[in-house]
């Protein structure tokens, strides 16, 4: 994880398992189950704005870069 990244600022840690991402994709609030790194990469590339991320430790909000 990059130092100072939005994920680090949200409180994610190395070793966290991301299970779900909720956010705006193509103008619709969408919830996507994450089963692989590829799923996460695809979803985050399409997200607009902030994202609610469910991990094995609970929920965090990753804020969009300004």
Secondary structure, DSSP 8 states (H G I E B T S, - for coil): --TT-HHHHHT--TT--EEEEEEEETTEEEEEE--SHHHHHHHHHHEEEEEEEEETTEEEEE----
